[in-house]
Amino acid sequence: MEDQLDPGRADAYLHRIGAERPASPTAQALRALQYAHLRTVPFENLSVHLDEDVSLDPGALFAKVVDRRRGGFCYELNGAFASLLDALGFEVTLLQARVAREGGGFGIPYDHLALRVRTAEGTDWLADVGFGALSHFPLRFDERGDQTDPGGVFRVEEAAGGDLLLRCDGVPQYLLDLRPRALADFEVGAWYHRTSPASRFTRSLVCSLLTEEGRITLTGRTLKTTLGEGRSEVVLPSDAAVLDAYARHFGIALDRVPPEPASSGD
């Protein structure tokens, strides 16, 4: 990849996610890195609602995720993670995907950025730290049977035109185009999702993080906690409580509450 992280910045990234530098780019190392990333770097679209610039420049991604200790959406999270994996010796290919819609069909081209990662063993894996709730660990790229993960039962299926369809518990997640892409190719998707009234990111406000017991999500002023099969919700009573929740649960320090969109829901 272009603009590879130098060793010092790679170490800073590893410190950000609480991970040790792997001795070699193995499948076991990739598994540990993805899980560590999901546990420490939230999936969030706060920049869209705070009128912050969303840049896919590798330096800007590093500054946001590592220096500012923020999260992001798929282009930012998987873009940053790809640069870390590349610096650690993994062979990384950026792939574009179209996200499945609830009513059927798929979203726009470059709707999502996912990663194909080849490890030292010569095996290929689907790695994704930028989809919100998905698999906790990488999925085998060439496996066409069920792959059981704490996030569900996943299946990678052949689809028309040489694409692959990812399912979770039988439900389509996204349609993956296998042609290699560059990070700059995703600028159009990022622009659409931060500006279009039809984008799920302009219509919702979300910050979500995988926890040891489940997941914690702040949607506007509603804090949702999942613990195993149990789920609780609480509406936060004030701006101060919202800012405290961002800091305490997600490690995000904000000086103002992001305004909620007129029409929320994802």
ABEGO torsion letter per residue (X at the ends): XBGBBBAAAAAAAAAAAGBBBBABBBAAAAAAAAAAAAAABBBBAAAAAAGBBBBABAAAAAAAAAAAGBBEBAAAAAAAAAAAAAAAGBBBBBBBBBBBBAAEEBBBBGABBBBBBBBAAGBBBBBBAAAEBBBABBBBAABABBBBBAAEBBBBBBBBGGBBBBBBGGBBABBBBABBBBAAAAAAAAAAAAABAABAAAABBBBBBBBAAEBBBBBEABBBBBBEABBBBBBBABAAAAAAAAAAAAGBBBABBBBBBABBEX
